[in-house]
Amino acid sequence: MKTKGFAVTKNSPMTLIKPWLSIKETAVYLGTTEGAIRNQIWRGQLKSYKHLGRTLLKRSEIDLLIEASAKGGFYGN
């Protein structure tokens, strides 16, 4: 997936470091589907924000969840 000439994939050296990600960008970043991201938002597992009609997620919050998951805890457990 490309956005304005920059790759959005997590492992690419050309990754554009964006503080906000769309649902689609979040799915690519986490290696999952858009439906899975929407389900996690609906369940309250991921926090999302609305801006100009778009659903956005903060990259920093997603990164914190990844770190917590790597350490054995998730969602504050």
DRENTORKOL-3810 file (N, C-alpha, C; in nm, 4 decimals):
REM DRENTORKOL-3810
@n.u->0.0836; n.v->-0.1172; n.w->0.0000; ca.u->0.0000; ca.v->0.0000; ca.w->0.0000; c.u->0.0883; c.v->0.1239; c.w->0.0000
@n.u->0.0550; n.v->0.2239; n.w->-0.0761; ca.u->0.1326; ca.v->0.3476; ca.w->-0.0812; c.u->0.0423; c.v->0.4660; c.w->-0.0512
@n.u->0.0987; n.v->0.5630; n.w->0.0174; ca.u->0.0277; ca.v->0.6855; ca.w->0.0495; c.u->0.1186; c.v->0.8017; c.w->0.0171
@n.u->0.0797; n.v->0.8857; n.w->-0.0754; ca.u->0.1554; ca.v->1.0043; ca.w->-0.1126; c.u->0.3021; c.v->0.9724; c.w->-0.1400
@n.u->0.3279; n.v->0.8590; n.w->-0.2060; ca.u->0.4633; ca.v->0.8251; ca.w->-0.2437; c.u->0.5454; c.v->0.7565; c.w->-0.1361
@n.u->0.4891; n.v->0.7348; n.w->-0.0195; ca.u->0.5621; ca.v->0.6694; ca.w->0.0878; c.u->0.4964; c.v->0.5363; c.w->0.1200
@n.u->0.5761; n.v->0.4348; n.w->0.1427; ca.u->0.5228; ca.v->0.3046; ca.w->0.1816; c.u->0.4699; c.v->0.3135; c.w->0.3240
@n.u->0.3672; n.v->0.2379; n.w->0.3530; ca.u->0.3070; ca.v->0.2395; ca.w->0.4853; c.u->0.3354; c.v->0.1100; c.w->0.5595
@n.u->0.3965; n.v->0.0130; n.w->0.4945; ca.u->0.4236; ca.v->-0.1142; ca.w->0.5605; c.u->0.5257; c.v->-0.0970; c.w->0.6718
@n.u->0.5125; n.v->-0.1795; n.w->0.7738; ca.u->0.5940; ca.v->-0.1678; ca.w->0.8936; c.u->0.7424; c.v->-0.1930; c.w->0.8683
@n.u->0.7762; n.v->-0.2851; n.w->0.7807; ca.u->0.9151; ca.v->-0.3270; ca.w->0.7646; c.u->0.9908; c.v->-0.2532; c.w->0.6550
@n.u->0.9274; n.v->-0.1636; n.w->0.5848; ca.u->0.9913; ca.v->-0.0932; ca.w->0.4753; c.u->1.0798; c.v->0.0196; c.w->0.5268
@n.u->1.2002; n.v->0.0356; n.w->0.4680; ca.u->1.2865; ca.v->0.1467; ca.w->0.5090; c.u->1.2295; c.v->0.2825; c.w->0.4689
@n.u->1.1307; n.v->0.2843; n.w->0.3785; ca.u->1.0695; ca.v->0.4088; ca.w->0.3333; c.u->0.9446; c.v->0.4433; c.w->0.4140
@n.u->0.9252; n.v->0.3784; n.w->0.5271; ca.u->0.8042; ca.v->0.3980; ca.w->0.6045; c.u->0.7894; c.v->0.5438; c.w->0.6474
@n.u->0.6749; n.v->0.5981; n.w->0.6210; ca.u->0.6413; ca.v->0.7325; ca.w->0.6659; c.u->0.5915; c.v->0.7210; c.w->0.8090
@n.u->0.6578; n.v->0.7858; n.w->0.9019; ca.u->0.6179; ca.v->0.7785; ca.w->1.0412; c.u->0.5050; c.v->0.8784; c.w->1.0631
@n.u->0.3851; n.v->0.8253; n.w->1.0643; ca.u->0.2664; ca.v->0.9077; ca.w->1.0818; c.u->0.2140; c.v->0.8879; c.w->1.2236
@n.u->0.1782; n.v->0.9948; n.w->1.2919; ca.u->0.1256; ca.v->0.9787; ca.w->1.4277; c.u->-0.0153; c.v->0.9200; c.w->1.4299
@n.u->-0.0898; n.v->0.9330; n.w->1.3219; ca.u->-0.2265; ca.v->0.8821; ca.w->1.3131; c.u->-0.2369; c.v->0.7851; c.w->1.1968
@n.u->-0.3062; n.v->0.6737; n.w->1.2178; ca.u->-0.3244; ca.v->0.5734; ca.w->1.1145; c.u->-0.4728; c.v->0.5491; c.w->1.0903
@n.u->-0.5084; n.v->0.5255; n.w->0.9654; ca.u->-0.6450; ca.v->0.4853; ca.w->0.9329; c.u->-0.6615; c.v->0.3386; c.w->0.9733
@n.u->-0.7833; n.v->0.2889; n.w->0.9646; ca.u->-0.8075; ca.v->0.1478; ca.w->0.9953; c.u->-0.7272; c.v->0.0603; c.w->0.8991
@n.u->-0.7266; n.v->0.0950; n.w->0.7725; ca.u->-0.6534; ca.v->0.0174; ca.w->0.6726; c.u->-0.5036; c.v->0.0185; c.w->0.7015
@n.u->-0.4474; n.v->0.1360; n.w->0.7328; ca.u->-0.3050; ca.v->0.1463; ca.w->0.7647; c.u->-0.2711; c.v->0.0690; c.w->0.8916
@n.u->-0.3608; n.v->0.0718; n.w->0.9895; ca.u->-0.3391; ca.v->-0.0021; ca.w->1.1134; c.u->-0.3368; c.v->-0.1515; c.w->1.0866
@n.u->-0.4270; n.v->-0.1972; n.w->1.0011; ca.u->-0.4309; ca.v->-0.3394; ca.w->0.9662; c.u->-0.3008; c.v->-0.3826; c.w->0.8989
@n.u->-0.2507; n.v->-0.3013; n.w->0.8068; ca.u->-0.1230; ca.v->-0.3320; ca.w->0.7408; c.u->-0.0101; c.v->-0.3309; c.w->0.8439
@n.u->-0.0083; n.v->-0.2316; n.w->0.9303; ca.u->0.0956; ca.v->-0.2165; ca.w->1.0326; c.u->0.1004; c.v->-0.3379; c.w->1.1262
@n.u->-0.0179; n.v->-0.3898; n.w->1.1610; ca.u->-0.0251; ca.v->-0.5027; ca.w->1.2533; c.u->-0.0305; c.v->-0.6380; c.w->1.1827
@n.u->-0.0392; n.v->-0.6363; n.w->1.0514; ca.u->-0.0429; ca.v->-0.7613; ca.w->0.9767; c.u->-0.1725; c.v->-0.8376; c.w->0.9955
@n.u->-0.2835; n.v->-0.7670; n.w->1.0005; ca.u->-0.4138; ca.v->-0.8292; ca.w->1.0200; c.u->-0.5132; c.v->-0.7691; c.w->0.9204
@n.u->-0.6397; n.v->-0.7943; n.w->0.9393; ca.u->-0.7411; ca.v->-0.7435; ca.w->0.8467; c.u->-0.8083; c.v->-0.6188; c.w->0.9025
@n.u->-0.8705; n.v->-0.5439; n.w->0.8129; ca.u->-0.9466; ca.v->-0.4268; ca.w->0.8558; c.u->-1.0623; c.v->-0.4692; c.w->0.9461
@n.u->-1.1248; n.v->-0.5820; n.w->0.9139; ca.u->-1.2351; ca.v->-0.6323; ca.w->0.9960; c.u->-1.1918; c.v->-0.6623; c.w->1.1382
@n.u->-1.0716; n.v->-0.7178; n.w->1.1533; ca.u->-1.0200; ca.v->-0.7473; ca.w->1.2872; c.u->-0.9970; c.v->-0.6182; c.w->1.3657
@n.u->-0.9468; n.v->-0.5160; n.w->1.2984; ca.u->-0.9253; ca.v->-0.3866; ca.w->1.3648; c.u->-1.0592; c.v->-0.3263; c.w->1.4063
@n.u->-1.1572; n.v->-0.3295; n.w->1.3157; ca.u->-1.2908; ca.v->-0.2771; ca.w->1.3487; c.u->-1.3517; c.v->-0.3517; c.w->1.4669
@n.u->-1.3347; n.v->-0.4839; n.w->1.4713; ca.u->-1.3870; ca.v->-0.5624; ca.w->1.5834; c.u->-1.3195; c.v->-0.5227; c.w->1.7141
@n.u->-1.1888; n.v->-0.5008; n.w->1.7107; ca.u->-1.1183; ca.v->-0.4612; ca.w->1.8329; c.u->-1.1603; c.v->-0.3220; c.w->1.8792
@n.u->-1.1895; n.v->-0.2345; n.w->1.7847; ca.u->-1.2408; ca.v->-0.1023; ca.w->1.8212; c.u->-1.3783; c.v->-0.1169; c.w->1.8849
@n.u->-1.4643; n.v->-0.1954; n.w->1.8218; ca.u->-1.6007; ca.v->-0.2146; ca.w->1.8716; c.u->-1.6006; c.v->-0.2756; c.w->2.0120
@n.u->-1.5073; n.v->-0.3688; n.w->2.0381; ca.u->-1.4979; ca.v->-0.4328; ca.w->2.1705; c.u->-1.4299; c.v->-0.3448; c.w->2.2746
@n.u->-1.3735; n.v->-0.2328; n.w->2.2311; ca.u->-1.3042; ca.v->-0.1445; ca.w->2.3240; c.u->-1.1596; c.v->-0.1829; c.w->2.3474
@n.u->-1.1068; n.v->-0.2746; n.w->2.2664; ca.u->-0.9684; ca.v->-0.3179; ca.w->2.2823; c.u->-0.8708; c.v->-0.2200; c.w->2.2182
@n.u->-0.9159; n.v->-0.1481; n.w->2.1177; ca.u->-0.8371; ca.v->-0.0427; ca.w->2.0554; c.u->-0.9159; c.v->0.0866; c.w->2.0642
@n.u->-0.8477; n.v->0.1930; n.w->2.0977; ca.u->-0.9125; ca.v->0.3237; ca.w->2.1056; c.u->-0.9018; c.v->0.3921; c.w->1.9700
@n.u->-1.0137; n.v->0.4463; n.w->1.9249; ca.u->-1.0127; ca.v->0.5174; ca.w->1.7965; c.u->-1.0672; c.v->0.6581; c.w->1.8171
@n.u->-1.0397; n.v->0.7416; n.w->1.7199; ca.u->-1.0808; ca.v->0.8814; ca.w->1.7229; c.u->-1.1438; c.v->0.9147; c.w->1.5884
@n.u->-1.2404; n.v->1.0036; n.w->1.5885; ca.u->-1.3026; ca.v->1.0490; ca.w->1.4646; c.u->-1.2490; c.v->1.1876; c.w->1.4309
@n.u->-1.2125; n.v->1.2068; n.w->1.3034; ca.u->-1.1670; ca.v->1.3367; ca.w->1.2555; c.u->-1.2160; c.v->1.3535; c.w->1.1126
@n.u->-1.2994; n.v->1.4522; n.w->1.0912; ca.u->-1.3552; ca.v->1.4806; ca.w->0.9592; c.u->-1.4181; c.v->1.3559; c.w->0.8971
@n.u->-1.4883; n.v->1.2806; n.w->0.9790; ca.u->-1.5582; ca.v->1.1624; ca.w->0.9315; c.u->-1.4726; c.v->1.0386; c.w->0.9160
@n.u->-1.3443; n.v->1.0477; n.w->0.9462; ca.u->-1.2534; ca.v->0.9330; ca.w->0.9353; c.u->-1.2247; c.v->0.8754; c.w->1.0732
@n.u->-1.2125; n.v->0.7460; n.w->1.0799; ca.u->-1.1729; ca.v->0.6792; ca.w->1.2033; c.u->-1.0215; c.v->0.6649; c.w->1.2023
@n.u->-0.9577; n.v->0.7182; n.w->1.3056; ca.u->-0.8118; ca.v->0.7167; ca.w->1.3143; c.u->-0.7675; c.v->0.6536; c.w->1.4453
@n.u->-0.6487; n.v->0.5964; n.w->1.4438; ca.u->-0.5889; ca.v->0.5382; ca.w->1.5631; c.u->-0.4508; c.v->0.5990; c.w->1.5822
@n.u->-0.4135; n.v->0.6204; n.w->1.7078; ca.u->-0.2824; ca.v->0.6775; ca.w->1.7373; c.u->-0.1765; c.v->0.5681; c.w->1.7302
@n.u->-0.0756; n.v->0.5915; n.w->1.6483; ca.u->0.0330; ca.v->0.4939; ca.w->1.6348; c.u->0.0997; c.v->0.4684; c.w->1.7699
@n.u->0.1185; n.v->0.5717; n.w->1.8502; ca.u->0.1858; ca.v->0.5550; ca.w->1.9796; c.u->0.1077; c.v->0.4611; c.w->2.0712
@n.u->-0.0257; n.v->0.4668; n.w->2.0671; ca.u->-0.1067; ca.v->0.3770; ca.w->2.1494; c.u->-0.0973; c.v->0.2333; c.w->2.0988
@n.u->-0.0934; n.v->0.2168; n.w->1.9678; ca.u->-0.0784; ca.v->0.0829; ca.w->1.9104; c.u->0.0576; c.v->0.0253; c.w->1.9476
@n.u->0.1625; n.v->0.1082; n.w->1.9403; ca.u->0.2967; ca.v->0.0627; ca.w->1.9766; c.u->0.3037; c.v->0.0217; c.w->2.1233
@n.u->0.2336; n.v->0.0938; n.w->2.2109; ca.u->0.2305; ca.v->0.0569; ca.w->2.3525; c.u->0.1638; c.v->-0.0786; c.w->2.3727
@n.u->0.0567; n.v->-0.1050; n.w->2.2973; ca.u->-0.0100; ca.v->-0.2348; ca.w->2.3075; c.u->0.0806; c.v->-0.3469; c.w->2.2590
@n.u->0.1582; n.v->-0.3205; n.w->2.1546; ca.u->0.2522; ca.v->-0.4206; ca.w->2.1039; c.u->0.3581; c.v->-0.4499; c.w->2.2094
@n.u->0.4119; n.v->-0.3464; n.w->2.2712; ca.u->0.5136; ca.v->-0.3644; ca.w->2.3754; c.u->0.4570; c.v->-0.4410; c.w->2.4942
@n.u->0.3354; n.v->-0.4051; n.w->2.5374; ca.u->0.2735; ca.v->-0.4739; ca.w->2.6504; c.u->0.2489; c.v->-0.6203; c.w->2.6175
@n.u->0.2073; n.v->-0.6469; n.w->2.4952; ca.u->0.1832; ca.v->-0.7839; ca.w->2.4532; c.u->0.3123; c.v->-0.8656; c.w->2.4533
@n.u->0.4215; n.v->-0.8037; n.w->2.4098; ca.u->0.5515; ca.v->-0.8720; ca.w->2.4072; c.u->0.5993; c.v->-0.9062; c.w->2.5479
@n.u->0.5585; n.v->-0.8257; n.w->2.6452; ca.u->0.5998; ca.v->-0.8477; ca.w->2.7846; c.u->0.5040; c.v->-0.9422; c.w->2.8578
@n.u->0.3999; n.v->-0.9886; n.w->2.7885; ca.u->0.3075; ca.v->-1.0840; ca.w->2.8502; c.u->0.1799; c.v->-1.0229; c.w->2.9021
@n.u->0.1698; n.v->-0.8909; n.w->2.9058; ca.u->0.0474; ca.v->-0.8256; ca.w->2.9489; c.u->-0.0205; c.v->-0.7600; c.w->2.8319
@n.u->-0.1507; n.v->-0.7421; n.w->2.8409; ca.u->-0.2221; ca.v->-0.6789; ca.w->2.7298; c.u->-0.3456; c.v->-0.6110; c.w->2.7854
@n.u->-0.3717; n.v->-0.4934; n.w->2.7392; ca.u->-0.4893; ca.v->-0.4160; ca.w->2.7808; c.u->-0.4912; c.v->-0.3933; c.w->2.9312
@n.u->-0.3727; n.v->-0.3675; n.w->2.9862; ca.u->-0.3655; ca.v->-0.3333; ca.w->3.1279; c.u->-0.3636; c.v->-0.4525; c.w->3.2225
@n.u->-0.3530; n.v->-0.5736; n.w->3.1701; ca.u->-0.3507; ca.v->-0.6926; ca.w->3.2556; c.u->-0.2121; c.v->-0.7205; c.w->3.3048
END
